[in-house]
């Protein structure tokens, strides 16, 4: 249960589906309830597939390119901390590559579930690097099952959040969403810094030995 909660909390914080609510509302403003539900479902499915693929095959990609796990953890920690800082300062959406041109193009397409919603707004470099590093430390069969369940739970949380996005936007308002995003941002920064510190300690201990 501790492993499940740990991965779920880390992924949910890094993905921050609540911070995606204003963009989802803007992109689906002209859609009916059935279409919004469909987009929410397929966004969650796409995120789940991307995260599972990253979890199982990400380490092999690193090996192919000769990238060490510690280098990935430091790079991922920097990316995660940067995302958290963007949340904290209110510049999160600008950092996700969803500019006005992309938003306008997305509105003209029939399906936005894969891009820009699943990629890059939700499943980005921070969550992918987090999962690769997590698999490196937890690759026993029982741990893998728990990890996949945690990823599935995050996907369900994304579906529920996006499905309720228009209601959340009305209830929380712009200021409420910003406040929650900034609290989450602080947690995300801490996660990123912890990844960097852990990697540096491992490198130092390895060299001393």
LINKA-V152634 format. One record per backbone hydrogen bond with DSSP energy under -1.0 kcal/mol. NH is the residue of the N-H (numbers start at 1). CO is the residue of the C=O. E is the energy in kcal/mol with one decimal. If there is no record, write none. Layout:
BEGIN
NH:CO:E / NH:CO:E
END
This chain:
BEGIN
5:1:-2.7 / 6:2:-2.3 / 7:3:-2.3 / 8:4:-2.6 / 9:5:-2.7 / 10:6:-2.0 / 11:7:-2.8 / 12:8:-2.8 / 13:9:-2.1 / 14:10:-2.2 / 15:11:-3.2 / 16:12:-2.3 / 21:18:-1.1 / 24:20:-2.7 / 25:21:-2.7 / 26:22:-1.9 / 27:23:-2.5 / 28:24:-1.8 / 31:28:-1.4 / 36:32:-2.3 / 37:33:-2.2 / 38:34:-2.1 / 39:35:-2.6 / 40:36:-2.4 / 41:37:-2.4 / 42:38:-2.5 / 43:39:-2.1 / 44:40:-2.0 / 45:41:-2.3 / 46:42:-2.5 / 47:43:-2.4 / 48:44:-2.4 / 49:45:-2.4 / 50:46:-2.5 / 51:47:-2.7 / 52:48:-2.5 / 53:49:-2.4 / 54:50:-2.1 / 55:51:-2.4 / 56:52:-2.3 / 57:53:-2.6 / 58:54:-1.5 / 61:57:-1.5 / 62:58:-1.9 / 63:59:-2.1 / 64:60:-2.0 / 65:61:-1.7 / 67:62:-2.7 / 72:68:-1.9 / 73:69:-2.4 / 74:70:-2.3 / 75:71:-2.6 / 76:72:-3.6 / 77:73:-2.7 / 78:74:-2.2 / 79:75:-2.3 / 80:76:-3.1 / 81:77:-2.7 / 82:78:-2.5 / 83:79:-2.4 / 84:80:-2.4 / 85:81:-2.5 / 86:82:-2.2 / 87:83:-2.1 / 88:84:-2.5 / 89:85:-2.0 / 91:86:-2.2 / 95:91:-1.2 / 98:93:-1.0 / 103:99:-2.5 / 104:100:-2.4 / 105:101:-2.4 / 106:102:-2.6 / 107:103:-1.9 / 108:104:-1.0 / 117:112:-1.5 / 118:113:-1.2 / 119:114:-2.5 / 121:116:-1.9 / 122:117:-1.0 / 123:118:-2.8 / 124:122:-1.4 / 128:124:-2.0 / 129:125:-2.6 / 130:126:-1.8 / 131:127:-2.0 / 132:128:-2.1 / 133:129:-2.2 / 134:130:-2.0 / 135:131:-2.5 / 136:132:-1.6 / 137:133:-1.0 / 138:134:-1.9 / 144:140:-2.7 / 145:141:-2.3 / 146:142:-2.2 / 147:143:-2.3 / 148:144:-2.6 / 149:145:-2.2 / 150:146:-2.0 / 151:147:-2.4 / 152:148:-2.5 / 153:149:-2.4 / 154:150:-2.0 / 155:151:-2.1 / 156:152:-2.4 / 157:153:-2.3 / 158:154:-2.3 / 159:155:-2.3 / 160:156:-2.6 / 161:157:-2.4 / 162:158:-2.8 / 163:159:-2.8 / 164:160:-1.5 / 165:162:-1.3 / 168:164:-3.1 / 169:165:-2.7 / 170:166:-1.2 / 171:167:-2.6 / 172:168:-3.0 / 173:169:-1.1 / 176:172:-1.1 / 177:173:-2.0 / 178:174:-2.1 / 179:175:-2.3 / 180:176:-2.3 / 181:177:-2.5 / 182:178:-2.1 / 183:179:-1.8 / 184:180:-2.6 / 185:181:-2.3 / 186:182:-1.6 / 187:183:-1.5 / 188:184:-2.6 / 189:185:-2.3 / 190:186:-1.9 / 191:187:-2.1 / 192:188:-2.4 / 193:189:-2.7 / 194:190:-2.3 / 195:191:-1.9 / 196:192:-1.8 / 197:193:-2.7 / 198:194:-2.6 / 199:195:-1.9 / 200:196:-2.4 / 201:197:-2.5 / 202:198:-2.1 / 203:199:-2.4 / 204:200:-2.5 / 205:201:-2.6 / 206:202:-2.3 / 207:203:-2.2 / 208:204:-2.1 / 209:205:-1.6
END
